[in-house]
Amino acid sequence: MGITILLLDEQDSVIHDFIPANRASQFRSCLKAGSIVRLDGFEVARVPHMYKITEHQFVIRFIPSTRIVDVLADAPVIRSDKFLVRRIDHLQVLTNTNLELPDVVGEIRSVQGSDLQNDAATTRIVVRLLIEPTVTVNVSLWDEAASAFRGLLRDGDKSQSVMLVTSVNPKMFGGNLYLNSTQGTRFFFDTTLPEIAEFVSRVGATSAQVYSCVNTLEGIKKKELVSIRDLNSFISSSNEQTQEADFLCKARIVCVIPENGWSFVSCTICHKKLERLGTSLNCTRCVTSDVTGVVRFRVELAVDDGNDSATFVVFDKEMTKLTKQEASVLALDAVSNGGEEYLPSCLEELAGKEFVFQIRVITPFNFTPNHRTFTVSTITDMKIAP
C-alpha cells in the first residue's frame, strides 16, 4: 500500500514515515538507507492504532508538496539505528493484538525449513530463539524475510548465533509463542550493538554458539498415500519443532459441517478475512478505508476412510473446482433462501462421494488442543496408480 521509512534525528528520536503508493515513484529515487536528508512540506498525523513500529505518537506522511534533499555538507552526527526491543512479558501482552511490531534479541538454537541453502526460496523457516534463560520462542520467517535468512545461512558464519530481529508480529498457536516476520523484518548479528551486548551479559549466552539446521526439503516433496490414522500418528509423533509434509488420503465425504459456515468475506488485496467492526468490514492487514471484500469458500468436511474420521478444510480454489460454482454466486442465493445458515445444494450433494485429498500438514498449526483440522491443498477423484 506504500513505502514505510524510519527516520532518526540527531537527538536520537525515531519517527515513522509513510509514502502512499501513488507517490512512491516520485520519491523512490531519493530513498537510500543511511543517508542524511532534510525533509519539509510534509503532513503530520497520529500513528495508526494497529502495527506500531515506533513509540512515537505521530507519523509523517508524504504529500505532493513534500521535498526530500540529501545533506551533503555540515551534516549532523546521527546514529545509524535504533530498536524497539521487547522482553517476554511485553511480547505476551502484545500476542494476537496486532498493536505493535516489536524487535527481539535472542540466541538461535535451531533452524528448520526446506531448501535452506537456496536464497531464492521463500517458503517458511522456523527459528528456535532463546530470549530468556528458560524461555524459547519460535520465529516464523515468511516470503522476503525467509529468503533473506537463507542468504545469511548460505553466506554467513553459523557460529554467530545471537541475533536481533526487527518488526515481528507476536502470535500464539497451540500454547506456543510465535514471532511472525513482516515486510519490515531485518536481521542483525553485530556483537557491538548495545542490545546484543546486553542480552549476552544478562542471559549468559555466547555469540559463538553453533546451532543446528534441519532441512525438510525431501520430506515436503514426498507424497504418500496414507490413512487418516497415519495422519494422526504423524502429528502425534512430531516433536516440538514445526514439521511439514504432504500426504495423499483417500476418503469419503460424510457431510459438510455447518457450525462454522461455508464461506467468508476476504480482502480483495491481501485475501485475509475481513473483520466486522460495527456495521462495516475492516482488513487488519491493509489498514485502509478503501478495502473491498469478496465472498470465498471455506468449507469444513467430515470425512471417513472406513476406519477413522477427521475434519478436512477446503478453501476457495479447490471448492470452486469441485462445485463448479463460485462462492459469491452461491452467497446471493443464500440471501434469498434464509440467509447465512442456508447450505447450498451443491455442497449437500457432496455427501457420500469419495475423493483423493492432498493434505499439507504443518504442525503445530494443523493439530492443537483447540485446532484439529487438516487443510486440503488439492482434490481429485482420479484413482491413484499403485
N, C-alpha and C positions, 0 to 999 in steps of 0.2 A: 504493500500500500504506500510505500515511500522509503526514504533513507533516514536512518537513525544515526545521530552523531553524539558523541560525548565530548564536551569542551571543558578543559581545565584552565584556570587562570592563575596569575602569579600569587594570589592569596590562597592557593590550594583549595579552591572551591570548584566543584564539578557540577555541570548542568546538562540536562538532556535537550538536544536539538532535534527537530524533525523537519524534513523536506518532503512535502507531498509528492506523489508520483508524477503529477502533471508538471512539476517544476524540476524534476530530477535531472533532465538533460541540460537545463540552464546552469546548474551548479556542479554537476558531477566532475567536470574537469578541474574544478578548484579544490577538490577534496583530496587531501593527502595526509595520512596518519603521521603525526609527529610535527607537522608544520605549525608555525605560529602565525595567526591571522588576526586581522581587525574586521569586526563584524558590525554592521549598522543597518538601520532600516528594517528591523525585524519586528515580529509580533510576539508578545508575551502572554501566556495563558497558564491556567492551573494545570498541574500534572494530572493526567487521566487516573481514574480510580484503579484501573487494572494494570498489571505488568510494569510496575515502577522499577527503574534501573538505577536510580539515584535517590538520595534522601532529600534533594531539593524540592521545594513545593511548587516551583514553576518550570515551564518548558518554553524554549524558544522555537517559534515557528517561522519558517522562511516564507516570505510573500514576494510578489513581483518587484517591490522596491528594495529588497534585501541586497546588500553588497558584501562580498567577502574578498578580502585582499591580503596577500602574503605580506608579512612584516619582514623586510629584508635587512633593515638597518636598525641598530639600537633596540633589538628585540629583548623583552624581559626574560628572566630566567624562570622557566616553568617546568614543573615535574612532568615526566612523560606518562605517568599512570597513577590511578587511584582506584581502590577496590571497595566493594560493598560486601565484605566478608561477614558471614553469619555462622554462629555456632549451632550445635544440635538443638538446644532449647528453642531458639528462634526459628530454625528450619521446621520444627514440628508445629509451631504456631502457624506458619505460612502454608503448611501442607493442604493441598486441594483448594486453596483460596484464590489463586491466580492474582494475588495482590502485588507481589513483588518478585523480581527475578534476581535473587542474591548471588553472590560469589561464595565459593567454599574452598578450603585448603585441606588436603589430606594426603595420605601415603597410599600409593597404589599397591594393592595386594594381589590382584589378578586381573586379567583382561580376557574376555571371551567374545567371539564373533566369527563370522565367516570371511574367508579370503583376507586375512589381516595384513598381508604384505602388498595388497593392491589398493593404492590410494585413489583409484578411480571408482572403487566400490562405495556405495552409500548405504548399504544395509546396516541394521542396528548393531552396535557394540555395547557390551555391558562391562563397566569397570567397577571392580570392588574397591572401595576407597575407605580407608581407616581415617575418621575425622576426630575421634576422641580415643583415649586409651582402650576403651571397651566398646566402642561404637563403630560399626562398619555399615556403610550405605552403598546402594547400587546407583551408579551414574549411567544413565541410558543415553547413548550418543546416536543421533539420527542424521541422515542427509549430509549436509555440508560438514557438520561437526564430526560425523563418523569418518568421512573422507579425510579430513584434516588430521584426525588422530591416527588413522592408518599411515599417513605420510610420516608422522612422528615416529611410529613404531618401525617403519622401514628405514628411516634415515638416522634416528636418534640412538642414544645410549640407554638401554633399559635399566642400567644401574641408577639413573636419575629417577627416583620413584616418588618424591614429594612434589605434588602438583597443585597449582591454583587454577580453578575452573571458574569462568565467569558466566553470569546470566543463565542460571539453571532454574527450572520450574519444579518445586518440590511436590511430589505426589505420593500417595500411599496405596500400595497394592498388596493384598493378602497379608497385611500386618507388617510389610517391609517398606522402608522409605526409599523411594526412587527420586533421583535428581535428574530430570529430563533436560536435554540440551535444547537450545533455541537458536535462532539465527545470530544472536549476539554472543554465543559461546566461543571462548578462546581459551588457550592452554598456556600456562607459564610454569617454567621449571627453574628459573633463576634463583639460586640459593641466597643471593644478596638482597632479594626483596624482603622488606621487613615482615610481611605477612607470613612468608615461608619460614624465615628465621625464627619467628615467634612460635610457629607451630612445632618446629623441630625441638625447640627448647622446652615447650610446655608438655608435649606428648612423649618426648624422649625418643622420637623417631630418628632414623638416619636417612639422609637423602641418597645414600648409596645402596639401599636395599633392592636386590634383584627380585622382580616379580615374574609370575608365570603367565604365559599366553596360551589360550586354548582355542585352536582354530576348528570351527564346527562346519567348515565348508562341505566335507564329504557327507556328514550326517544330514545336512539340509537337502543335498541333491538326491539322496536315496529315497525312493518312494516304494514302500512295501504295502502289499495287501494284508490288512490286519483286521482283527475283530474289535468290537467295542471293548471287550475285556482287555485286549492288548493295549488299546489306547489308555485305559485307566491304569494299567500296570506301568506304562511308560511314565505317566505323570507321577505315580506313587513312588517310583524308584529314582526320580530326578533329585539331584542334590540341591543345595540352597542357591546355586548359581542358575542363571537362566538357561534353559535347554530349548533348542529349536529343531524341528524335524517335520518332514512332510510324510503323510501316510495316505493310503487308499483304503476306504472302508465301504463294503457293500452292505446296504441296509434298506429296510422297508420303512416308509413314512407311515407312522401310526395316525398322526393328526397334526394340525397346526395348533400350537399353544397360544391361546388368545390373551392371556393375562397381560403381557407387555405390548399388545397391539401388533400390527403387521407393517407399520410404516412410521417414518419420522420426517420432519422438515429439516433439510440441511441447507447450509450456506452455499450459494452458487459459486462462491470464490474459493473457499478452502474445504468445502464438503463436510465441515464439522456440524454436529447437531445444533440447531438454534435453541437457545434457552428462552422460556417465556418470562417476560418482565411486565406484569400488569396485563394490559391488553395487546402488547406488542411482542415481537420476537427479536432476540438480540444474539449476535455472534460474539462470543467472548474471546475469540482469537483475532478476528479482523478489527474489532472495536471501532466500528464506523456506522453512521446512521444510514448509509447508502446500501446496506446489505439487503438482498432479496433471497427468498427461500424457494426450494423446490421439494416436492414430496418424493421420497425414495423408499425402497423396500428395506425392512429389517424384520425377517420372519424367523421365529423360533419353531423348529420342527422336533416333535417327539419321534424318535426312530428306534428300530429294533432289528437285530440281526439274527433272531431266533434263539439267542441265549441271553443277551443282555440288552439293556436300553440306555439311551442317552439323549441329550438335547443338542441338536446341531443348529447353529445360527447361520442364515443365508442372507447376504446383502444384495444390493440393487442389481448389479450386472448379471449375476447368475440367476437371480429370481426373475428378471425380465426375460432371459433366455428360456427359462422353464415355463413361464406362464404365457409368453408371447404377448404380454401386455405391460404397459408402463404403470408404475405406481401412481403417478399424477392423474392418469385417466381413471383408474380404479377409485381414487380418492373422491373424485367428483360423483361417481356412482354411489359411494358410501354415504355422502351427504344427503342424497335423495332417498336412501334406504335405511335411515335410522342413525346416521352419524358414525362416530369413530368405532363403535363396538360392532359395526356391521363387518362380517367376514366375506370377502368376495368369493363367488362360486368357484373361480379358477384355483383358489387356494384350498377350498374344501375338497375339490376333486383330486388333490394330490394324495389324499389318504389311501393307503393300500398299494401305492406304486413303489417300485424298487429301483434304486439308483446306485451308482458308484460315486461316492463323495471323496474328493481330495481334501484332506484336513491338514491345515497348518497349525501345528502345536507350538506354542510359545509359553513355556512355564516361567513364572508362576501366574501369568495373566489369564490363561485359559481355565485354570482349575485351582480355586482357592476356597476357603470356607464360605465365602459369600459370592462366589462366581464360578459356577460349574457348567460351563458350556464349551462346545468346540466350534470354532469358526470354519466355515466351508469356503474354500477358495475356488473350487471347480466342481461341477456336477455333470455326469454323463450317464446315459442309460445303455451304453455300449458294454458288451461283455469283455472282460479282461482276458487276454491270452495267457495261457499257463506259462 
